Amino acid sequence: MKQSTSLFFLAAVILANSAFAQQKKAASATDPKMDSFISNLMSKMTLDEKIGQLNLPAVGFDVTGPILSQGVDEKIEKGLAGGVFNTFTPQAVRKLQELAVTKSRLKIPLLFGYDVVHGHKTIFPIPLGLSTSWDMELIEKSARIAGREASADGLNWTFSPMVDISRDPRWGRISEGSGEDPYLGSLIGAAMVRGYQTNSLSNKDAILACVKHFALYGAAEGGRDYNTTDMSLIRMYNEYLPPYKAAIDAGAETVMVSFNDINGTPATANKWLLTDLLRNQWGFKGFVVSDYTGVSELVPHGLGDLQTVSAKALDAGTDMDMVAEGFLTTLKQSLKEKKITQQVIDQACRRILESKYKLGLFADPYKYVDEERAKTEILSPQNRLDARNIAAASMVLLKNNNQLLPLKKNAKIALIGPLANNKRDVIGNWSAAGDWKKAISVIEGLKNVAPDMDITYAKGANLVDNPAILKQINANGADIVADAKSPQQLIDEAVATAKKADIAVVVLGESALMGGEATSRTNLDLLPNQKDLLKALKLTGKPIVLVLMNSRPLTLDWEDANVPAILETWFSGTEAGNAIADVLVGNYNPAGKLTATFPRSVGQIPLYYNHKSTGRPYDGVSNEKFKSRYIDSSNEPLYPFGFGLSYTTFSFSPVKINKNTIKSGQTLEATIEVKNTGNFDGQEVVQLYLQDIYGSVTHPVKELKGFQKIFLKKGESKQVKFTIDTEMLKFYNTDLKFAAETGDFNVFIGPNSRDLSTAQFSFTL
Ligand code: NOJ
């Protein structure tokens, strides 16, 4: 422990001059008016009231744990809560805010937090799906709409964006983030913060963003949720930390700490993480909240009893305690025993009061209580239309042999599968305030979009048959009841339906609650009963379009080998059915690209495109024994990062570069010509990767450094130009300095991380 702490400390000192430290500071410079307002207020606060501000109880509905907080009304009246979470609607918020500003001694307004993760009432695709749009404008728009709806519904704080990099689809929460790439994840994190917070927190529809889960939560060992992370600093800095930093640089006002242990100290009590790095180097000025009972969980982590761990968490830099009430019940005693100082309590209290001030809550505690706005803004037709477009943009066409898709609008189809006539699941996990009854199923969408289509529906399989999974998800509200028909009857009915149709459109995947928190899996195949259905349908000889709904990359080797067309739709939100239908009939030409690698088997995990080379790299074809390879599987993924097809085809010319050498501060242009060679207008995400070929440390075989989403009419060509500057060549070296090194670089451009055209240039300092 001691050794790792001092290593962290060394890293902190070294990094003080790094690029992280030099980038734009997170929150606004101090405001003298705010400072004196808060100093004045704090001069009147008792110790209990100050500690009260650090307390965040939950009231109402929660999906991740029992509501542990008791007697919340009374606590609010006594000034013993800084905010509440899980309460919304103007009426409910007014009631609690009234208690705070009329009954409590100092009338300090409350924060109202909630998990507005991919939409509030109008639900957008799960975040992994949003990321596969590679469209920053649309992603920002989704967060803006979520922010408008949430703020109209009484909320002033969302626990989003989640920016944890993950290379492990066993981890159910890979669905809540933007996949495996730090560059793309950084752009998305920043876009979401802008969408929630707008250009000023004083705007009536701005809400506080909360970057989570700080840090490295997506690297849990074995893909098991909440599990330990042990990672070198060089990997952390280059591969995992950038998205948190980017979201903070975009002005995120709050940060949520992760549950996991990081190199021996759980994040909630990790002073290096929360103070040296976050505040001293990155310049974060907002406040830090623990995750749900994160403070009391330090006890089973093994750091001490509740009083000890509460003091450690506060001292490390956790300002607010979500639900555990360790701060509320023990900090006073710790102060008395001199285990903490008055200064750390004051500092945390001040940070929380500052956020309230920036939102304008002292000027108007009812700023977010506006029944009229709630009526007009929530689930408005325009919001639903935007959700439909964003959902369509998130879909990834994984396979389309013989141009089976798009479907003819008057086709005779057998629509099969437990997710084809389903509203409950399409909104996905963490659609906390979303109402699944307002969602559009695939069958409804197809009827809306193609009224002349001849559709016969058969369920074909239960969504989940596996007793262990059923037990787990039904306990959390999945409400899955086995069909009265036997599995074989369901299959027979589906086969008979398929035989009468021209094409079978089969909608399969996970239940929404098989993704998200505490849903780690060790097997990522389609559930056996669903696969049996697919196998039976294949025997009919009818062409099959497999429409997938799932929260994570699945292992689809069999499906890829046996099914001619596969469309990945994630869980795409309130408008899922309409958007899926738009894509299936070609009203929208899919252009989504994967942001997390699809492995062939669980045994390959972790599998990610920006891996290092070994000393014995395998070329994929030779039969040499002593190479870095599996004897029972290819090393290659089934579908690589950045992959996704279109109904049209694109050709890419070889890459051209305008110089062979650049020096520090200079730029180089890499150009490629992209031509739409197919029969549809379409969009393509043109991707730029770089590789530092030799260096003082080893480098990934390629790293995404830029992309452009372009639109080309059929037959049209476009020159796509990327400017490569020397910032793009920098990395954190063994001294944790962010610097580029003299040497040769590969530049790769193409439609995904595998099919790339290459050129080479040299860089000299
Ligand atoms: C636990 C989750 O880890 C976190 O993401 C969420 O924001 C909180 N619960 C609050 O619901």
Residues whose N, C-alpha, C, O or C-beta is under 5 A from the ligand:
A	BS01	NOJ	T64 D115 F159 D291 Y292
